[in-house]
């Protein structure tokens, strides 16, 4: 019989635990090392709550947009509304030089804690510039808590402009000031039932010493400087590379220009071989073909370089976010998206120019004739010739043989019109003739 009652007692206790658990929920503030357990009848709003969410009106907040601005200014993490007592309280957490100096109420005596509270309230009841009382008075006391001492402040405001009362429970832990605040307009006293419940169910999830805090700050500063140093080195490297590459391109352009001048002189004098044809090809310059060319040139041609740059971008964003510099990470990400946008729009503009140049909507056919020193393009609305000096690169992709003269300008030949063996020979010939 005794065993039966023992088992029954255990079952009742377990059911009771489940019932309590089912009627409560935990709101965790992981970045601030504390949590609050509230009942299911409690509504919560934070900076991420949509201003049109009906929870605002249900909590008695008529102007949600204005309230969100106030929450941001006051460092309010969340607002809690209790349906039973119709109480609305703010959960606030902030860090200042004073909170870092006090660091924690753990281990401090009553006099030390009250002295820090007086410093916090210094000047709140001071007269105005005319020496008149502002009607603000306060009283403070200490409150016991399971983990850390709390102070209790009652502020009375009795003036021509306002009649109100505010009750604040707060503590300092891990260099932060945590406040649970309730403000009531009018002369009525504040029902602290819900306010006390929030304080009693507040749990500090992690305690650190001041030495650990200072070590953490030092490590974060080192991380930030490492990130800044990496970014500076990367941009410096890119700047140096761009400068060297620009000079190299300028010298190459001068050599190409001089070689082109000499080529035209020799061509005019009949000294250029125009009888020996190395290869011949063709391509239909339709809108679809031009679109494939633009897609290849914009996104595929330099895919390896773009993947590396994108990896660098992701690395910078991750490093910034990992060091709590979220805003800088977002700015870098925006820069990356802007770069992608301009890359895309640049390709679209080039596509429009190319369609107009070759009259691609009428599907003209361009014919290519490759000689020893140059090649010609006939048809597609024009006749053009290029020396192999002018070619920056050649690429073979899917059904086209692409010939580029720079980052944007290029032409394409249908692969099957040349033949695989001829493409290999032609590529080797062009590379051998190009200016290095």
ZATORVO-969940 format. One record per residue: residue number from 1; z, y, x of N, C-alpha, C in turn. Coordinates in steps of 0.05 Angstrom, whole numbers, plus 5000, padded with zeros to 4 digits. Each point is the difference from the previous one (the first is absolute). Example, Ala and Ser with C-alpha at 12.3 -4.5 7.8 and 13.67 -1.06 7.14 Angstrom:
   nr    nw    nv    nu   caw   cav   cau    cw    cv    cu
    1  5156  4886  5264  5000  5024  4982  5000  5024  5018
    2  4986  5021  4993  5001  5024  5016  5014  5022  4985
end
This chain:
   nr    nw    nv    nu   caw   cav   cau    cw    cv    cu
    1  5000  4976  5017  5000  5024  4983  5000  5025  5017
    2  5017  5000  5021  5001  5023  5018  4973  5004  5014
    3  4987  4977  5008  4974  5002  5012  4980  5013  4981
    4  5001  4993  4975  4982  5011  4980  5003  5030  4998
    5  5025  5010  4999  5005  5028  4998  4992  5015  5025
    6  5003  4986  5023  4991  5013  5026  4970  5004  5000
    7  4986  4978  4991  4971  5002  4999  4991  5021  4981
    8  5014  5001  4976  4993  5020  4980  5004  5029  5010
    9  5022  5003  5015  5006  5026  5011  4979  5009  5020
   10  4991  4981  5017  4979  5006  5020  4974  5008  4986
   11  4993  4984  4978  4976  5006  4985  5001  5027  4988
   12  5023  5007  4988  5003  5026  4987  4998  5023  5020
   13  5011  4995  5024  4998  5021  5021  4971  5003  5009
   14  4986  4978  5003  4972  5001  5009  4983  5015  4979
   15  5005  4993  4974  4985  5013  4979  5006  5030  5000
   16  5026  5006  5004  5008  5028  5001  4986  5015  5023
   17  4998  4987  5023  4986  5012  5023  4971  5004  4994
   18  4988  4981  4987  4971  5002  4994  4996  5023  4980
   19  5019  5002  4980  4998  5021  4980  5002  5028  5013
   20  5019  5002  5019  5004  5026  5014  4975  5006  5016
   21  4990  4979  5013  4976  5004  5017  4976  5008  4983
   22  4999  4988  4976  4977  5006  4983  5001  5028  4989
   23  5025  5012  4998  5002  5027  4989  5000  5022  5020
   24  4996  4993  5025  5000  5021  5021  4975  4997  5018
   25  4995  5021  5014  4978  4999  5020  5007  5018  5024
   26  4989  4993  5022  5006  5015  5025  4977  5019  5007
   27  5007  5025  5006  4981  5019  5009  5006  5004  5030
   28  4981  4991  5016  5004  5000  5029  4986  5024  5013
   29  5015  5013  5018  4989  5022  5016  4999  4991  5029
   30  4981  4983  5006  4999  4986  5026  4999  5019  5024
   31  4985  5022  4996  4997  5019  5022  5026  5015  5006
   32  5019  4999  4981  5025  5015  5003  5025  4981  5001
   33  4995  4974  5001  5021  4980  5005  5021  5000  4978
   34  4993  5003  4975  5019  4996  4978  4985  4992  4975
   35  5015  4989  4981  4989  4992  4974  5020  5006  4978
   36  4990  5001  4975  5017  5005  4977  4994  4980  4979
   37  5021  4987  4989  4996  4981  4978  5006  5014  4974
   38  4981  4999  4981  5003  5014  4974  4994  4980  4978
   39  5009  5007  4976  4995  4983  4977  4971  5003  4990
   40  4992  4981  4983  4973  5001  4990  4995  5024  4981
   41  5023  5011  4990  4997  5024  4982  4997  5026  5015
   42  4996  4998  5026  4997  5024  5017  4971  5004  5007
   43  4990  5024  4995  4972  5007  5007  5001  5013  5028
   44  4978  4996  5015  4998  5013  5026  4973  5013  5003
   45  5000  5024  5013  4976  5015  5006  5001  5009  5029
   46  4978  4999  5014  4998  5010  5027  4975  5016  5004
   47  4994  5008  5024  4977  5017  5006  4974  4986  4994
   48  5000  4974  4998  4975  4985  4994  4996  4996  4970
   49  5019  5008  4984  4998  4997  4971  4980  5020  4989
   50  4980  4990  4985  4980  5017  4989  5012  5021  4981
   51  4990  5024  5002  5012  5022  4984  4995  4996  4970
   52  4981  4983  4993  4995  4994  4972  5015  4976  4990
   53  5015  4987  5017  5015  4976  4992  5020  5007  4978
   54  5001  4985  4979  5019  5006  4978  5029  4998  5008
   55  5006  4989  5023  5028  4997  5009  5013  5027  5004
   56  4984  5021  5006  5011  5027  5004  5012  5010  4973
   57  4985  4999  4979  5009  5009  4974  5023  4983  4990
   58  4999  4974  5006  5022  4982  4992  5026  5007  5014
   59  4997  5012  5024  5023  5008  5016  5009  5029  4994
   60  4986  5013  4982  5007  5027  4993  4988  5021  5018
   61  4981  4993  5016  4986  5019  5018  4975  5009  4986
   62  4999  5026  4993  4977  5010  4985  4977  5008  5018
   63  5006  5012  5023  4979  5009  5019  5001  4982  5025
   64  4985  4978  4999  5001  4980  5022  4988  5011  5025
   65  4979  5017  4997  4987  5011  5024  5019  5018  5016
   66  5014  5017  4985  5020  5017  5013  5022  4984  5012
   67  5009  4979  4986  5021  4983  5010  4992  4985  5026
   68  4975  4992  5002  4991  4987  5024  5000  5019  5024
   69  4994  5025  4995  5001  5020  5021  5029  5004  5009
   70  5018  5002  4981  5029  5003  5007  5010  4976  5016
   71  4992  4976  4992  5008  4976  5014  4991  5000  5029
   72  4976  5010  5004  4989  5002  5028  5016  5020  5016
   73  5007  5023  4988  5015  5020  5014  5028  4991  5007
   74  5012  4985  4983  5028  4992  5003  5003  4973  5014
   75  4978  4988  5009  5001  4973  5013  5012  4979  4981
   76  4992  5001  4974  5010  4981  4981  4983  4974  5003
   77  5014  4978  5006  4986  4974  5002  4993  4989  4973
   78  5019  5003  4981  4995  4990  4973  5018  5014  4981
   79  4992  5001  4974  5017  5010  4979  5006  4976  4982
   80  5026  4998  4992  5009  4978  4983  5010  5011  4974
   81  4990  4987  4978  5009  5009  4973  5013  4976  4986
   82  5025  5004  4991  5015  4979  4986  4998  5005  4970
   83  4989  4981  4986  4996  5004  4971  5026  5000  4985
   84  5020  4986  5010  5026  4998  4986  5015  5027  5000
   85  5001  5012  5024  5015  5025  5002  4982  5025  5000
   86  4973  4995  4999  4980  5021  5001  5005  5018  5025
   87  5007  4988  5022  5005  5014  5025  4976  4998  5018
   88  4993  5022  5013  4977  5001  5018  5011  5008  5028
   89  4997  4982  5020  5011  5006  5026  4978  4999  5021
   90  5004  5014  5022  4981  5000  5022  5012  4984  5023
   91  4983  4984  5013  5008  4986  5024  4985  5014  5023
   92  5016  5013  5017  4989  5018  5021  5007  4989  5028
   93  4982  5002  5018  5006  4992  5028  4985  5019  5018
   94  5015  5012  5019  4988  5019  5019  5014  4998  5027
   95  4987  5010  5020  5011  5000  5027  4998  5028  5011
   96  5022  5010  5011  5002  5026  5012  5015  4998  5027
   97  5001  5022  5014  5015  5001  5025  5030  4993  4995
   98  5010  5011  4977  5029  4995  4994  5005  4970  4994
   99  4981  4987  4985  5004  4972  4993  4998  4983  5025
  100  4982  5007  5018  4998  4985  5025  5025  5004  5017
  101  5011  5024  5000  5024  5006  5016  5024  4984  4989
  102  5003  4999  4973  5021  4984  4988  4994  4971  5001
  103  4975  4993  4997  4988  4974  5001  5010  4980  4980
  104  5026  4996  4998  5010  4980  4980  5029  5006  4993
  105  5007  4996  4975  5028  5003  4991  5017  4975  5006
  106  4986  4979  5009  5015  4975  5006  5018  5006  5025
  107  5026  4994  4997  5018  5004  5022  5012  5028  5001
  108  4990  5019  4983  5011  5027  5000  5023  5002  4981
  109  5020  5018  5007  5023  5004  4982  4993  5020  4978
  110  5018  5003  4981  4995  5017  4977  4995  5029  5008
  111  5016  5010  5020  4997  5028  5008  4972  5005  5012
  112  4991  4982  5016  4973  5003  5012  4978  5000  4979
  113  5003  4982  4980  4979  4999  4980  5001  5026  4983
  114  5024  5009  4992  5002  5024  4984  4990  5024  5015
  115  5004  5001  5026  4991  5022  5017  4969  5001  4999
  116  4987  4976  5001  4971  5000  4999  4989  5008  4973
  117  5016  4994  4979  4992  5008  4973  5002  5030  4997
  118  5022  5012  5011  5003  5029  4999  4977  5014  5015
  119  4992  4988  5023  4977  5011  5014  4975  4998  4984
  120  4997  4979  4985  4977  4996  4983  4999  5021  4978
  121  5024  5008  4989  5001  5018  4978  5005  5029  5009
  122  5000  5005  5025  5006  5026  5011  4982  5022  4987
  123  5013  5020  4989  4985  5023  4989  4991  4996  4971
  124  5005  4976  4988  4990  4995  4973  5014  5018  4979
  125  5026  5007  5006  5015  5016  4981  5003  5029  5011
  126  4984  5007  5019  5002  5027  5012  4990  5021  4980
  127  5011  5025  5000  4991  5021  4982  4971  5008  5007
  128  4988  5014  4981  4972  5009  5005  5000  5025  5018
  129  4976  5012  5003  4997  5022  5019  5016  5025  4991
  130  5007  5001  4975  5016  5022  4989  5030  4994  5001
  131  5007  4978  5011  5028  4992  5001  5011  4989  4974
  132  4982  4994  4981  5009  4989  4974  4999  4969  5001
  133  5018  4988  4985  5000  4971  4999  4976  4989  4986
  134  4989  4979  5011  4977  4987  4987  5007  4981  4978
  135  5026  4996  4997  5010  4982  4979  4998  4971  5007
  136  4997  4994  5027  4998  4972  5009  5026  4992  5013
  137  5013  4979  4990  5024  4989  5012  4996  4970  5004
  138  5016  4988  5017  4997  4972  5004  5027  4988  5008
  139  5002  4974  4996  5022  4984  5010  4989  4974  5012
  140  5014  4991  5020  4990  4975  5013  5023  4981  5005
  141  4993  4975  5001  5019  4978  5004  4986  4976  5012
  142  5015  4980  5007  4989  4976  5012  5001  4977  4980
  143  4980  4982  5002  4998  4977  4982  4997  4975  5016
  144  5014  4979  4992  4999  4975  5014  4974  4985  4993
  145  4989  4986  5019  4976  4984  4996  5004  4974  5016
  146  4986  4979  4992  5004  4974  5013  4991  5001  5030
  147  4981  5017  5007  4990  5000  5027  5006  5025  5016
  148  4998  5023  4987  5002  5025  5015  5012  5022  4982
  149  5017  5018  5011  5012  5020  4983  4979  5019  4988
  150  5006  5008  4975  4982  5020  4987  5017  5025  4994
  151  4987  5022  4999  5013  5025  4990  4990  5005  4972
  152  5016  5015  4985  4993  5008  4973  5003  5030  4998
  153  4979  5013  4991  5000  5029  4998  4994  5008  4971
  154  5016  5017  4988  4994  5010  4974  4995  5030  5002
  155  4976  5009  4993  4993  5028  5002  4997  5012  4972
  156  5015  5022  4995  4999  5014  4975  4984  5026  5004
  157  4981  5005  4982  4984  5024  5002  5004  5015  4973
  158  5013  5023  5002  5006  5016  4976  4991  5029  5007
  159  4976  5006  4992  4989  5027  5005  4984  5008  4976
  160  4990  5025  5001  4983  5010  4978  4974  4985  4997
  161  4990  4991  5023  4974  4986  5000  5003  4971  4992
  162  5023  4987  5007  5001  4971  4996  5029  4991  4995
  163  5002  4980  4984  5026  4986  4995  4994  4971  5004
  164  5011  4988  5022  4993  4973  5006  5022  4987  5017
  165  4997  4974  5002  5019  4985  5017  4984  4978  5015
  166  5007  4996  5025  4986  4979  5016  5021  4983  5014
  167  4996  4974  4999  5018  4981  5014  4983  4985  5020
  168  5011  5000  5025  4985  4987  5022  5018  4980  5014
  169  4991  4975  5002  5013  4980  5016  4983  4997  5025
  170  5012  4999  5023  4983  4997  5024  5015  4988  5024
  171  4984  4991  5019  5011  4989  5025  4980  5004  5022
  172  5010  4998  5024  4983  5002  5024  5001  4973  5014
  173  4977  4989  5004  4998  4974  5014  4973  4998  5014
  174  5001  4989  5024  4975  4997  5017  4986  5026  5004
  175  5016  5022  5002  4988  5026  5005  4987  5013  4976
  176  5003  4988  4976  4988  5011  4976  5021  5007  4979
  177  4994  5020  4984  5017  5007  4977  4989  4987  4975
  178  5016  4983  4987  4992  4988  4975  5016  5013  4978
  179  4986  5011  4979  5013  5014  4978  4991  4988  4974
  180  5020  4997  4982  4994  4992  4972  5009  5025  4983
  181  4981  5012  4987  5005  5027  4988  4994  5000  4971
  182  5017  5013  4984  4995  5004  4972  5005  5029  4993
  183  4981  5013  4987  5001  5029  4993  4999  5002  4970
  184  5019  5015  4988  5001  5003  4971  5002  5030  4994
  185  4981  5010  4984  5002  5028  4992  5018  5002  4976
  186  5013  5024  4997  5019  5004  4979  5029  4998  5010
  187  5019  5004  4983  5028  4999  5008  5013  4973  4998
  188  4985  4980  4991  5012  4973  4996  5006  4987  5027
  189  5020  4983  5000  5007  4985  5024  4979  4978  5004
  190  4998  4990  5024  4981  4979  5007  5012  4973  4995
  191  4986  4983  4984  5009  4972  4997  4991  4985  5025
  192  5020  4993  5016  4994  4988  5026  4999  4969  4999
  193  4999  4989  4977  5000  4971  4997  4976  4987  5015
  194  4977  5010  4995  4976  4989  5013  4999  5008  5029
  195  5008  5025  5006  5000  5009  5027  5018  4983  5018
  196  5024  4993  4991  5018  4983  5015  4989  4972  5003
  197  4986  4991  4978  4988  4973  5001  4979  4998  5022
  198  4984  5021  5002  4979  5001  5021  5012  4999  5028
  199  5022  5016  5003  5013  5000  5026  5013  4973  5007
  200  5013  4988  4980  5013  4975  5005  4980  4978  5006
  201  4976  5002  4989  4980  4979  5005  4980  5008  5022
  202  5007  5020  5015  4983  5007  5024  5009  4983  5023
  203  4981  4988  5013  5006  4982  5023  4984  5009  5025
  204  5015  5005  5021  4987  5006  5026  4991  4973  5012
  205  4974  4998  5004  4989  4974  5010  5000  4997  5030
  206  5004  5023  5014  5000  4998  5029  5016  5023  5012
  207  5018  4993  5018  5016  5020  5014  4991  5001  5029
  208  4996  5024  5011  4994  5002  5028  5019  5020  5013
  209  5004  4998  5026  5017  5019  5014  4983  5024  5009
  210  5014  5021  5008  4985  5024  5009  4984  4994  5025
  211  5011  4983  5017  4986  4992  5024  4974  4985  4993
  212  5001  4982  4980  4976  4986  4992  4980  5019  4988
  213  5010  5019  4984  4983  5021  4988  4985  5016  5022
  214  5015  5009  5020  4988  5016  5022  4980  4983  5015
  215  5006  4974  5005  4981  4982  5013  4974  4997  4983
  216  5004  4998  4974  4977  4998  4982  4982  5025  5001
  217  5013  5023  4999  4986  5025  5002  4985  5002  5026
  218  5013  4992  5022  4987  5001  5026  4976  4982  5001
  219  5003  4975  4989  4977  4981  5000  4977  5011  4983
  220  5007  5012  4977  4979  5012  4983  4985  5022  5014
  221  5015  5017  5015  4987  5022  5015  4982  4988  5021
  222  5009  4979  5014  4983  4987  5020  4975  4989  4988
  223  5003  4987  4976  4977  4989  4986  4980  5022  4993
  224  5011  5022  4990  4982  5023  4992  4985  5010  5024
  225  5015  5003  5023  4987  5011  5024  4979  4980  5011
  226  5006  4974  4997  4980  4980  5009  4975  5002  4983
  227  5005  5003  4973  4977  5002  4982  4984  5025  5006
  228  5014  5023  5004  4986  5025  5006  4985  4997  5027
  229  5013  4987  5020  4987  4997  5025  4975  4983  4998
  230  5002  4978  4984  4977  4983  4996  4977  5015  4986
  231  5007  5016  4981  4980  5016  4985  4987  5020  5019
  232  5017  5013  5016  4989  5020  5019  4982  4987  5020
  233  5008  4977  5011  4984  4985  5020  4974  4991  4987
  234  5001  4991  4975  4976  4990  4987  4980  5023  4996
  235  5011  5023  4990  4982  5023  4995  4990  5011  5026
  236  5017  5000  5021  4991  5009  5026  4978  4982  5011
  237  5004  4974  4996  4980  4981  5009  4974  5004  4985
  238  5002  5004  4973  4976  5005  4984  4986  5026  5009
  239  5016  5020  5006  4989  5026  5008  4985  4997  5027
  240  5013  4986  5019  4988  4996  5026  4974  4983  4997
  241  5002  4979  4984  4977  4983  4996  4977  5016  4987
  242  5007  5017  4980  4979  5016  4987  4988  5020  5019
  243  5017  5012  5018  4989  5020  5019  4982  4986  5020
  244  5009  4977  5011  4983  4986  5019  4974  4990  4987
  245  5003  4990  4976  4977  4989  4985  4980  5023  4994
  246  5011  5023  4993  4983  5023  4994  4984  5009  5024
  247  5013  5001  5023  4986  5007  5025  4979  4980  5007
  248  5007  4974  4996  4981  4979  5006  4975  5002  4982
  249  5005  5006  4975  4978  5003  4981  4983  5024  5006
  250  5013  5022  5009  4985  5024  5007  4982  4995  5024
  251  5010  4986  5020  4984  4993  5023  4977  4982  4992
  252  5006  4981  4983  4979  4981  4991  4979  5015  4984
  253  5009  5019  4983  4981  5015  4984  4981  5017  5018
  254  5011  5011  5022  4983  5015  5019  4980  4982  5013
  255  5009  4976  5008  4981  4981  5013  4978  4991  4980
  256  5009  4995  4975  4980  4992  4980  4980  5022  4995
  257  5010  5025  4998  4983  5023  4996  4979  5003  5022
  258  5010  4997  5025  4982  5003  5023  4979  4977  5001
  259  5010  4976  4994  4982  4976  5000  4979  5003  4978
  260  5009  5012  4976  4981  5004  4978  4979  5020  5007
  261  5008  5021  5014  4981  5021  5009  4980  4988  5019
  262  5009  4984  5019  4982  4987  5019  4981  4980  4986
  263  5012  4986  4980  4984  4980  4985  4977  5014  4985
  264  5006  5023  4988  4979  5014  4985  4978  5011  5018
  265  5008  5009  5024  4981  5009  5020  4982  4977  5008
  266  5012  4978  5006  4984  4976  5008  4983  4990  4977
  267  5010  5002  4976  4985  4992  4976  4975  5018  4997
  268  5004  5026  5004  4978  5019  4997  4979  4996  5022
  269  5009  4990  5023  4982  4995  5022  4988  4972  5000
  270  5006  4985  4979  4989  4973  4997  5013  4980  5019
  271  5024  5005  5009  5013  4982  5019  5019  4980  4987
  272  5002  5001  4973  5018  4982  4986  4983  4978  4987
  273  5010  4975  5004  4985  4976  4990  5003  4999  4969
  274  4977  5003  4986  5000  4998  4971  4983  4977  4990
  275  4993  4982  5018  4983  4977  4993  5017  4975  4998
  276  5020  4997  5017  5016  4976  5001  5021  5001  4978
  277  4996  4986  4978  5019  4999  4978  5020  4977  5004
  278  5026  5006  5001  5021  4980  5004  5006  4985  4974
  279  5003  5015  4978  5007  4988  4974  4992  5019  4978
  280  4996  4988  4976  4994  5016  4976  5017  4991  4977
  281  5008  5018  4983  5017  4993  4977  4996  5020  4978
  282  5014  4995  4978  4997  5017  4976  5027  4999  4985
  283  5002  5019  4981  5024  5000  4983  4993  5017  4975
  284  5009  4990  4977  4997  5015  4975  5025  5018  4997
  285  4996  5026  5001  5022  5019  4999  5007  5006  4970
  286  5010  4980  4986  5008  5004  4972  5028  5010  4999
  287  5009  5009  4977  5028  5010  4997  5020  4978  5007
  288  4994  4975  4992  5017  4978  5005  5002  4995  5030
  289  4978  5001  5015  5000  4996  5029  5015  5022  5014
  290  4996  5025  4991  5015  5022  5012  5030  4997  4995
  291  5007  4991  4976  5028  4996  4993  5013  4979  5019
  292  4985  4979  5006  5010  4980  5018  5004  5011  5028
  293  4981  5017  5008  5002  5012  5027  5025  5018  5002
  294  5004  5017  4979  5023  5018  4999  5026  4984  5000
  295  5001  4979  4984  5025  4983  4999  5006  4988  5028
  296  4979  4990  5013  5004  4988  5026  5009  5021  5020
  297  4986  5024  5000  5006  5021  5020  5028  5012  4995
  298  5008  5002  4975  5026  5013  4993  5024  4982  5004
  299  4997  4974  4991  5023  4983  4999  5000  4976  5019
  300  4976  4990  5007  4999  4975  5015  4993  5004  5029
  301  4984  5020  5006  4990  5003  5028  5023  5003  5020
  302  5020  5016  4994  5023  5004  5018  5025  4988  4988
  303  4997  4976  4988  5023  4988  4986  5023  4994  5019
  304  4994  4991  5024  5022  4993  5019  5016  5025  5007
  305  4986  5022  5006  5014  5025  5006  5016  5010  4976
  306  4989  4998  4976  5013  5010  4976  5025  4983  4995
  307  4998  4973  5004  5024  4983  4996  5022  5007  5020
  308  4993  5006  5025  5020  5007  5020  5013  5027  4992
  309  4984  5020  4992  5011  5025  4992  5018  4997  4975
  310  4991  4983  4981  5016  4996  4976  5027  4986  5008
  311  4999  4982  5019  5024  4986  5009  5019  5021  5012
  312  4990  5018  5016  5016  5022  5012  5012  5017  4978
  313  4984  5006  4980  5010  5016  4977  5023  4986  4986
  314  4997  4975  4994  5020  4984  4987  5026  4999  5017
  315  4996  4996  5026  5022  4999  5019  5016  5026  4999
  316  4986  5023  5001  5013  5026  4999  5016  5004  4974
  317  4987  4993  4978  5014  5002  4974  5025  4983  4999
  318  4998  4975  5009  5023  4982  5000  5022  5011  5018
  319  4993  5010  5023  5020  5010  5019  5014  5024  4988
  320  4985  5018  4987  5012  5024  4988  5019  4991  4977
  321  4991  4982  4983  5016  4991  4978  5025  4986  5009
  322  4998  4984  5021  5023  4985  5011  5021  5018  5012
  323  4992  5024  5008  5019  5019  5011  5009  5021  4979
  324  4996  4993  4974  5008  5017  4978  4984  5026  4999
  325  4978  5002  5015  4983  5024  4998  4977  4994  4981
  326  5009  4994  4975  4980  4992  4980  4979  5020  4995
  327  5008  5026  5000  4981  5021  4994  4978  5001  5021
  328  5007  4996  5026  4980  5000  5021  4981  4976  4997
  329  5012  4978  4992  4983  4976  4996  4980  5005  4978
  330  5008  5013  4978  4982  5006  4978  4978  5019  5010
  331  5007  5020  5016  4981  5019  5010  4979  4986  5017
  332  5008  4982  5017  4981  4985  5017  4982  4983  4982
  333  5012  4987  4980  4983  4984  4981  4980  5017  4986
  334  5008  5024  4992  4981  5019  4986  4978  5007  5019
  335  5007  5005  5026  4979  5007  5020  4980  4977  5002
  336  5010  4975  4999  4982  4977  5002  4982  4998  4976
  337  5011  5005  4976  4984  4999  4976  4979  5023  4999
  338  5008  5023  5010  4980  5022  5002  4978  4993  5019
  339  5007  4987  5022  4979  4992  5020  4981  4980  4987
  340  5011  4981  4985  4983  4980  4986  4982  5014  4980
  341  5012  5019  4986  4984  5015  4979  4976  5014  5013
  342  5005  5015  5022  4979  5014  5013  4979  4981  5012
  343  5009  4977  5009  4982  4980  5011  4981  4990  4977
  344  5012  4996  4976  4984  4991  4978  4981  5022  4990
  345  5010  5024  4997  4983  5022  4990  4978  5006  5020
  346  5006  4998  5026  4980  5004  5020  4977  4980  4998
  347  5007  4975  4994  4980  4980  4996  4983  5005  4976
  348  5013  5010  4978  4985  5005  4976  4980  5023  5004
  349  5009  5021  5015  4982  5022  5006  4976  4991  5017
  350  5006  4983  5020  4978  4989  5017  4981  4983  4983
  351  5011  4986  4981  4983  4984  4983  4981  5017  4984
  352  5010  5022  4988  4983  5018  4984  4978  5012  5017
  353  5007  5008  5025  4980  5012  5018  4979  4980  5007
  354  5008  4975  5005  4982  4979  5008  4981  4992  4977
  355  5010  4999  4976  4983  4994  4977  4979  5022  4996
  356  5009  5025  5003  4981  5022  4997  4979  5000  5023
  357  5009  4994  5024  4982  5001  5024  4978  4979  4998
  358  5008  4976  4992  4980  4978  4999  4988  4996  4972
  359  5008  5018  4981  4990  4997  4973  5006  4971  4990
  360  5025  4992  5004  5007  4972  4995  4997  4991  4971
  361  5001  5019  4981  4998  4992  4972  4972  4989  4993
  362  4980  5006  5017  4973  4989  4996  4995  4976  5017
  363  5021  4989  5013  4998  4976  5017  4978  5001  5021
  364  4999  5021  5017  4979  5001  5020  5005  4979  5022
  365  4978  4992  5013  5002  4980  5021  4996  5015  5027
  366  5019  4995  5018  4998  5011  5027  4991  4978  5019
  367  4981  5008  5018  4990  4980  5020  5008  5009  5028
  368  5010  4980  5015  5010  5005  5027  4982  4987  5021
  369  4993  5016  5020  4985  4989  5023  5016  5006  5025
  370  5007  4979  5015  5016  5003  5024  4982  4997  5025
  371  5001  5021  5017  4985  5000  5025  5020  4997  5023
  372  4990  5003  5024  5017  4996  5024  5022  5021  5002
  373  4993  5026  4995  5020  5021  5004  5009  5013  4974
  374  4987  4994  4978  5007  5014  4975  4991  4983  4976
  375  5007  5009  4976  4991  4987  4975  4994  5021  4980
  376  4982  4993  4981  4991  5019  4980  5007  4989  4972
  377  5004  5018  4981  5004  4993  4972  4978  5015  4984
  378  4985  4985  4985  4980  5012  4983  5005  4992  4971
  379  4990  5016  4982  5006  4995  4972  5026  5013  4992
  380  5010  4993  4976  5025  5011  4990  5000  5030  5001
  381  4977  5012  4996  4998  5029  4998  4998  5015  5026
  382  4999  4987  5022  4999  5015  5026  4991  4981  5022
  383  4994  5012  5023  4994  4985  5025  5019  5011  5021
  384  5015  4982  5012  5021  5008  5019  4998  4981  5024
  385  5008  5010  5023  5002  4983  5024  5026  5006  5014
  386  5011  4979  5012  5025  5002  5015  4997  4985  5027
  387  5011  5012  5021  5001  4985  5025  5025  4982  4999
  388  5000  4979  5016  5024  4983  5001  5024  5014  5012
  389  4996  5021  5015  5022  5017  5009  5017  5010  4977
  390  4987  5006  4978  5013  5012  4977  5017  4980  4984
  391  4996  4975  5005  5014  4979  4985  5029  4997  5011
  392  5020  5002  4982  5028  4997  5009  5009  4971  4998
  393  4990  4986  4979  5007  4971  4998  4981  4987  4980
  394  4999  4973  5003  4985  4984  4981  5018  4978  4989
  395  4998  4994  4975  5017  4980  4987  4983  4983  4981
  396  5007  4975  4999  4987  4981  4982  5021  4991  4979
  397  4994  5006  4975  5019  4993  4979  4985  4992  4975
  398  5006  4975  4991  4987  4989  4976  4969  5002  5003
  399  4986  5013  4981  4971  4999  5001  4988  5023  5014
  400  5016  5017  5014  4989  5024  5013  5007  5001  5030
  401  4982  5013  5014  5003  5007  5028  5004  5030  5001
  402  5024  5009  5006  5007  5028  5000  4997  5013  5027
  403  4988  5024  5001  4996  5015  5024  5014  5027  4996
  404  5020  5006  5016  5016  5025  4996  4994  5020  5023
  405  5000  5026  4992  4996  5021  5020  5025  5017  5003
  406  5022  4992  4987  5025  5015  5001  5019  4989  4978
  407  5022  5015  4995  5019  4990  4980  4988  4998  4972
  408  4981  5017  4993  4990  5000  4972  4970  4993  4998
  409  4984  5010  5019  4971  4996  4998  4991  4972  5009
  410  4982  4989  4985  4989  4974  5008  4978  4991  4982
  411  4988  4977  5007  4978  4989  4983  5005  4969  4999
  412  4986  4987  4982  5003  4971  4998  4973  4986  4996
  413  4998  4976  5011  4976  4984  4999  5007  4973  4987
  414  4983  4991  4982  5006  4974  4988  4998  4978  5021
  415  5021  4984  5000  5003  4979  5021  4977  4981  5001
  416  4992  4990  4977  4979  4980  4999  4972  5011  5008
  417  4997  5027  5000  4974  5012  5008  4997  5000  5030
  418  5022  4997  5015  4999  5000  5029  5000  4971  5011
  419  5016  4983  4989  5003  4973  5011  5024  4998  5019
  420  5013  4977  5000  5025  4998  5015  4996  5002  5030
  421  4979  4987  5011  4995  5001  5029  4993  5029  5008
  422  4983  5013  4984  4992  5027  5007  5024  5020  4999
  423  5019  4995  4981  5024  5016  4998  5017  4998  5026
  424  5003  4976  5010  5015  4996  5025  4987  5015  5023
  425  4973  4997  5003  4985  5013  5021  5001  5030  4997
  426  4996  5009  4975  5000  5029  4995  5027  5013  5006
  427  5021  4986  4993  5027  5011  5005  5005  5002  5030
  428  4993  4980  5014  5003  5001  5030  4983  5022  5012
  429  4976  5004  4990  4982  5021  5010  5012  5028  4995
  430  5009  5004  4975  5011  5027  4993  5025  5006  5017
  431  5018  4980  5003  5024  5005  5016  4993  5005  5030
  432  4979  4988  5009  4992  5004  5028  4989  5028  5004
  433  4987  5011  4980  4987  5026  5002  5019  5024  4993
  434  5022  4994  4987  5018  5022  4992  5013  5014  5024
  435  5007  5026  4996  5015  5014  5020  5029  4991  4999
  436  5011  4993  5023  5028  4991  5001  5019  5023  4999
end
